[in-house]
Amino acid sequence: MATYTINKLLAMEKALKSRRQQLVELTKENSREVFWSDKNKEEKPLYDAKLLDKKVTEINNALFEIDHSIKASNAVTKKDIDVNFKKLMEGIE
């Protein structure tokens, strides 16, 4: 287990979301090798679907852990601010 700042976790979360999208794109139609043999079109995936799924699942699990960690920290972190929320939310007379 490693310790990170909230800022670093947010940066990691952003990078992992981008990487997940890249991997999902590899499962689409344009990630196939197309070749012809005896007038028959054949397609072969460039990447193993099971390996891609495994990596995407690992990223999803990491994103869950990061999100949970940030929210758990936010639940106990308190900040003093000079704002009268009730007064700001009152109607206009």
N, CA and C atoms as an extended XYZ file, in Angstrom:
279
Properties=species:S:1:pos:R:3:atomname:S:1:resname:S:1:resid:I:1 pbc="F F F"
N         0.851       -1.171        0.000 N   MET     1
C         0.000        0.000        0.000 CA  MET     1
C         0.899        1.238        0.000 C   MET     1
N         0.525        2.215       -0.790 N   ALA     2
C         1.285        3.458       -0.893 CA  ALA     2
C         0.433        4.624       -0.405 C   ALA     2
N         1.090        5.682        0.020 N   THR     3
C         0.403        6.876        0.490 CA  THR     3
C         0.602        7.989       -0.536 C   THR     3
N        -0.507        8.633       -0.904 N   TYR     4
C        -0.473        9.712       -1.889 CA  TYR     4
C        -1.248       10.907       -1.364 C   TYR     4
N        -0.937       12.071       -1.890 N   THR     5
C        -1.732       13.257       -1.584 CA  THR     5
C        -3.021       13.196       -2.389 C   THR     5
N        -4.023       13.951       -1.936 N   ILE     6
C        -5.296       14.010       -2.674 CA  ILE     6
C        -5.038       14.518       -4.091 C   ILE     6
N        -4.182       15.511       -4.227 N   ASN     7
C        -3.869       16.065       -5.539 CA  ASN     7
C        -3.297       14.998       -6.473 C   ASN     7
N        -2.382       14.196       -5.953 N   LYS     8
C        -1.778       13.128       -6.765 CA  LYS     8
C        -2.838       12.086       -7.131 C   LYS     8
N        -3.714       11.748       -6.186 N   LEU     9
C        -4.779       10.783       -6.478 CA  LEU     9
C        -5.702       11.297       -7.581 C   LEU     9
N        -6.021       12.581       -7.543 N   LEU    10
C        -6.878       13.154       -8.588 CA  LEU    10
C        -6.185       13.108       -9.949 C   LEU    10
N        -4.890       13.365       -9.977 N   ALA    11
C        -4.136       13.285      -11.231 CA  ALA    11
C        -4.083       11.842      -11.732 C   ALA    11
N        -3.868       10.896      -10.811 N   MET    12
C        -3.842        9.481      -11.186 CA  MET    12
C        -5.198        9.049      -11.731 C   MET    12
N        -6.262        9.515      -11.087 N   GLU    13
C        -7.612        9.173      -11.526 CA  GLU    13
C        -7.856        9.649      -12.956 C   GLU    13
N        -7.443       10.872      -13.243 N   LYS    14
C        -7.606       11.421      -14.590 CA  LYS    14
C        -6.819       10.610      -15.622 C   LYS    14
N        -5.587       10.268      -15.283 N   ALA    15
C        -4.740        9.496      -16.204 CA  ALA    15
C        -5.316        8.096      -16.429 C   ALA    15
N        -5.802        7.469      -15.376 N   LEU    16
C        -6.372        6.122      -15.515 CA  LEU    16
C        -7.650        6.128      -16.348 C   LEU    16
N        -8.460        7.156      -16.210 N   LYS    17
C        -9.672        7.256      -17.030 CA  LYS    17
C        -9.309        7.378      -18.504 C   LYS    17
N        -8.270        8.146      -18.785 N   SER    18
C        -7.800        8.290      -20.165 CA  SER    18
C        -7.266        6.961      -20.695 C   SER    18
N        -6.488        6.273      -19.885 N   ARG    19
C        -5.929        4.978      -20.302 CA  ARG    19
C        -7.028        3.954      -20.521 C   ARG    19
N        -8.034        3.960      -19.654 N   ARG    20
C        -9.155        3.031      -19.817 CA  ARG    20
C        -9.843        3.271      -21.161 C   ARG    20
N       -10.043        4.536      -21.517 N   GLN    21
C       -10.682        4.858      -22.791 CA  GLN    21
C        -9.834        4.379      -23.964 C   GLN    21
N        -8.525        4.525      -23.850 N   GLN    22
C        -7.629        4.041      -24.909 CA  GLN    22
C        -7.768        2.532      -25.082 C   GLN    22
N        -7.826        1.817      -23.979 N   LEU    23
C        -7.942        0.356      -24.057 CA  LEU    23
C        -9.293       -0.074      -24.613 C   LEU    23
N       -10.341        0.633      -24.243 N   VAL    24
C       -11.670        0.310      -24.777 CA  VAL    24
C       -11.689        0.519      -26.291 C   VAL    24
N       -11.003        1.552      -26.767 N   GLU    25
C       -10.933        1.809      -28.204 CA  GLU    25
C       -10.262        0.654      -28.952 C   GLU    25
N        -9.343       -0.043      -28.294 N   LEU    26
C        -8.655       -1.162      -28.942 CA  LEU    26
C        -9.564       -2.349      -29.206 C   LEU    26
N       -10.721       -2.387      -28.588 N   THR    27
C       -11.662       -3.492      -28.811 CA  THR    27
C       -12.592       -3.215      -29.990 C   THR    27
N       -12.546       -2.013      -30.510 N   LYS    28
C       -13.475       -1.637      -31.581 CA  LYS    28
C       -12.992       -2.114      -32.942 C   LYS    28
N       -13.813       -1.882      -33.915 N   GLU    29
C       -13.614       -2.390      -35.276 CA  GLU    29
C       -12.279       -1.971      -35.894 C   GLU    29
N       -11.828       -0.765      -35.618 N   ASN    30
C       -10.600       -0.282      -36.261 CA  ASN    30
C        -9.332       -0.907      -35.673 C   ASN    30
N        -9.477       -1.773      -34.690 N   SER    31
C        -8.321       -2.449      -34.101 CA  SER    31
C        -8.232       -3.894      -34.581 C   SER    31
N        -8.465       -4.058      -35.831 N   ARG    32
C        -8.424       -5.394      -36.406 CA  ARG    32
C        -7.502       -5.393      -37.620 C   ARG    32
N        -6.826       -6.497      -37.783 N   GLU    33
C        -5.973       -6.690      -38.956 CA  GLU    33
C        -6.841       -7.361      -40.026 C   GLU    33
N        -6.903       -6.747      -41.188 N   VAL    34
C        -7.725       -7.277      -42.277 CA  VAL    34
C        -6.799       -7.777      -43.379 C   VAL    34
N        -7.083       -8.975      -43.843 N   PHE    35
C        -6.308       -9.510      -44.959 CA  PHE    35
C        -7.217      -10.386      -45.812 C   PHE    35
N        -6.792      -10.574      -47.040 N   TRP    36
C        -7.583      -11.338      -47.998 CA  TRP    36
C        -6.861      -12.646      -48.324 C   TRP    36
N        -7.633      -13.698      -48.363 N   SER    37
C        -7.083      -14.985      -48.794 CA  SER    37
C        -8.117      -15.662      -49.684 C   SER    37
N        -7.718      -15.960      -50.903 N   ASP    38
C        -8.619      -16.591      -51.878 CA  ASP    38
C        -9.951      -15.862      -51.989 C   ASP    38
N        -9.888      -14.551      -52.151 N   LYS    39
C       -11.064      -13.687      -52.314 CA  LYS    39
C       -11.960      -13.639      -51.079 C   LYS    39
N       -11.469      -14.087      -49.949 N   ASN    40
C       -12.231      -14.026      -48.700 CA  ASN    40
C       -11.567      -13.015      -47.763 C   ASN    40
N       -12.387      -12.163      -47.245 N   LYS    41
C       -11.887      -11.168      -46.303 CA  LYS    41
C       -11.831      -11.791      -44.913 C   LYS    41
N       -10.681      -11.707      -44.296 N   GLU    42
C       -10.522      -12.249      -42.942 CA  GLU    42
C       -10.053      -11.135      -42.019 C   GLU    42
N       -10.576      -11.144      -40.802 N   GLU    43
C       -10.200      -10.151      -39.805 CA  GLU    43
C        -9.669      -10.850      -38.569 C   GLU    43
N        -8.634      -10.256      -38.026 N   LYS    44
C        -8.032      -10.814      -36.822 CA  LYS    44
C        -7.815       -9.660      -35.840 C   LYS    44
N        -8.280       -9.806      -34.602 N   PRO    45
C        -8.053       -8.724      -33.624 CA  PRO    45
C        -6.560       -8.521      -33.388 C   PRO    45
N        -6.172       -7.266      -33.221 N   LEU    46
C        -4.771       -6.969      -32.948 CA  LEU    46
C        -4.386       -7.307      -31.512 C   LEU    46
N        -5.370       -7.302      -30.618 N   TYR    47
C        -5.106       -7.564      -29.206 CA  TYR    47
C        -6.062       -8.625      -28.678 C   TYR    47
N        -5.622       -9.386      -27.724 N   ASP    48
C        -6.427      -10.424      -27.094 CA  ASP    48
C        -7.523       -9.770      -26.259 C   ASP    48
N        -8.784      -10.070      -26.548 N   ALA    49
C        -9.926       -9.467      -25.859 CA  ALA    49
C        -9.909       -9.775      -24.363 C   ALA    49
N        -9.476      -10.968      -23.992 N   LYS    50
C        -9.445      -11.329      -22.570 CA  LYS    50
C        -8.405      -10.500      -21.809 C   LYS    50
N        -7.247      -10.271      -22.432 N   LEU    51
C        -6.218       -9.460      -21.786 CA  LEU    51
C        -6.655       -8.000      -21.663 C   LEU    51
N        -7.314       -7.489      -22.718 N   LEU    52
C        -7.828       -6.126      -22.661 CA  LEU    52
C        -8.866       -5.989      -21.552 C   LEU    52
N        -9.771       -6.959      -21.470 N   ASP    53
C       -10.813       -6.926      -20.447 CA  ASP    53
C       -10.197       -6.983      -19.052 C   ASP    53
N        -9.186       -7.802      -18.887 N   LYS    54
C        -8.522       -7.916      -17.588 CA  LYS    54
C        -7.892       -6.588      -17.182 C   LYS    54
N        -7.217       -5.931      -18.124 N   LYS    55
C        -6.573       -4.650      -17.836 CA  LYS    55
C        -7.604       -3.569      -17.527 C   LYS    55
N        -8.696       -3.528      -18.292 N   VAL    56
C        -9.760       -2.549      -18.041 CA  VAL    56
C       -10.378       -2.789      -16.669 C   VAL    56
N       -10.569       -4.044      -16.297 N   THR    57
C       -11.113       -4.374      -14.980 CA  THR    57
C       -10.163       -3.922      -13.875 C   THR    57
N        -8.871       -4.133      -14.052 N   GLU    58
C        -7.888       -3.683      -13.064 CA  GLU    58
C        -7.925       -2.165      -12.911 C   GLU    58
N        -8.048       -1.464      -14.021 N   ILE    59
C        -8.129       -0.001      -13.976 CA  ILE    59
C        -9.405        0.435      -13.276 C   ILE    59
N       -10.529       -0.219      -13.587 N   ASN    60
C       -11.796        0.114      -12.920 CA  ASN    60
C       -11.692       -0.094      -11.417 C   ASN    60
N       -11.061       -1.165      -10.994 N   ASN    61
C       -10.885       -1.422       -9.561 CA  ASN    61
C       -10.012       -0.342       -8.918 C   ASN    61
N        -8.947        0.054       -9.598 N   ALA    62
C        -8.083        1.113       -9.079 CA  ALA    62
C        -8.839        2.437       -8.983 C   ALA    62
N        -9.645        2.744       -9.999 N   LEU    63
C       -10.442        3.976       -9.971 CA  LEU    63
C       -11.421        3.971       -8.800 C   LEU    63
N       -12.017        2.812       -8.528 N   PHE    64
C       -12.924        2.691       -7.390 CA  PHE    64
C       -12.183        2.974       -6.093 C   PHE    64
N       -11.008        2.374       -5.926 N   GLU    65
C       -10.232        2.562       -4.701 CA  GLU    65
C        -9.804        4.021       -4.526 C   GLU    65
N        -9.394        4.657       -5.616 N   ILE    66
C        -8.997        6.064       -5.561 CA  ILE    66
C       -10.186        6.927       -5.168 C   ILE    66
N       -11.322        6.712       -5.817 N   ASP    67
C       -12.521        7.491       -5.528 CA  ASP    67
C       -12.952        7.303       -4.074 C   ASP    67
N       -12.944        6.063       -3.615 N   HIS    68
C       -13.332        5.774       -2.234 CA  HIS    68
C       -12.379        6.454       -1.249 C   HIS    68
N       -11.103        6.403       -1.527 N   SER    69
C       -10.102        7.007       -0.657 CA  SER    69
C       -10.291        8.516       -0.557 C   SER    69
N       -10.530        9.159       -1.683 N   ILE    70
C       -10.735       10.611       -1.702 CA  ILE    70
C       -11.995       10.972       -0.925 C   ILE    70
N       -13.071       10.243       -1.149 N   LYS    71
C       -14.326       10.537       -0.457 CA  LYS    71
C       -14.220       10.276        1.038 C   LYS    71
N       -13.502        9.243        1.429 N   ALA    72
C       -13.309        8.958        2.853 CA  ALA    72
C       -12.522       10.095        3.507 C   ALA    72
N       -11.534       10.611        2.815 N   SER    73
C       -10.747       11.729        3.340 CA  SER    73
C       -11.599       12.985        3.448 C   SER    73
N       -12.396       13.234        2.428 N   ASN    74
C       -13.262       14.417        2.436 CA  ASN    74
C       -14.300       14.346        3.549 C   ASN    74
N       -14.706       13.148        3.920 N   ALA    75
C       -15.729       12.985        4.953 CA  ALA    75
C       -15.227       13.414        6.328 C   ALA    75
N       -13.935       13.386        6.559 N   VAL    76
C       -13.397       13.739        7.876 CA  VAL    76
C       -12.582       15.033        7.862 C   VAL    76
N       -12.333       15.587        6.697 N   THR    77
C       -11.559       16.827        6.598 CA  THR    77
C       -12.489       18.015        6.780 C   THR    77
N       -12.122       18.907        7.673 N   LYS    78
C       -12.935       20.097        7.926 CA  LYS    78
C       -12.112       21.340        7.641 C   LYS    78
N       -12.784       22.350        7.135 N   LYS    79
C       -12.143       23.623        6.827 CA  LYS    79
C       -12.948       24.745        7.460 C   LYS    79
N       -12.266       25.743        8.017 N   ASP    80
C       -12.925       26.933        8.554 CA  ASP    80
C       -13.000       27.977        7.446 C   ASP    80
N       -14.217       28.465        7.210 N   ILE    81
C       -14.402       29.511        6.204 CA  ILE    81
C       -15.309       30.589        6.798 C   ILE    81
N       -15.185       31.780        6.308 N   ASP    82
C       -15.967       32.906        6.798 CA  ASP    82
C       -17.148       33.143        5.857 C   ASP    82
N       -18.143       32.247        5.943 N   VAL    83
C       -19.332       32.341        5.099 CA  VAL    83
C       -20.545       32.036        5.953 C   VAL    83
N       -21.565       32.903        5.875 N   ASN    84
C       -22.826       32.651        6.570 CA  ASN    84
C       -23.789       32.053        5.555 C   ASN    84
N       -23.782       30.736        5.476 N   PHE    85
C       -24.558       30.029        4.459 CA  PHE    85
C       -26.053       30.309        4.587 C   PHE    85
N       -26.579       30.266        5.809 N   LYS    86
C       -28.024       30.497        6.017 CA  LYS    86
C       -28.429       31.874        5.523 C   LYS    86
N       -27.606       32.872        5.807 N   LYS    87
C       -27.923       34.222        5.363 CA  LYS    87
C       -27.891       34.314        3.834 C   LYS    87
N       -26.939       33.677        3.229 N   LEU    88
C       -26.852       33.719        1.766 CA  LEU    88
C       -28.022       33.009        1.101 C   LEU    88
N       -28.570       32.003        1.752 N   MET    89
C       -29.666       31.224        1.178 CA  MET    89
C       -31.042       31.826        1.457 C   MET    89
N       -31.122       32.876        2.281 N   GLU    90
C       -32.409       33.521        2.572 CA  GLU    90
C       -32.967       34.179        1.324 C   GLU    90
N       -34.276       34.310        1.327 N   GLY    91
C       -34.937       35.003        0.222 CA  GLY    91
C       -34.630       36.487        0.231 C   GLY    91
N       -34.919       37.126       -0.864 N   ILE    92
C       -34.689       38.576       -0.997 CA  ILE    92
C       -35.938       39.275       -0.502 C   ILE    92
N       -35.753       40.280        0.370 N   GLU    93
C       -36.908       41.007        0.922 CA  GLU    93
C       -37.340       42.122        0.028 C   GLU    93
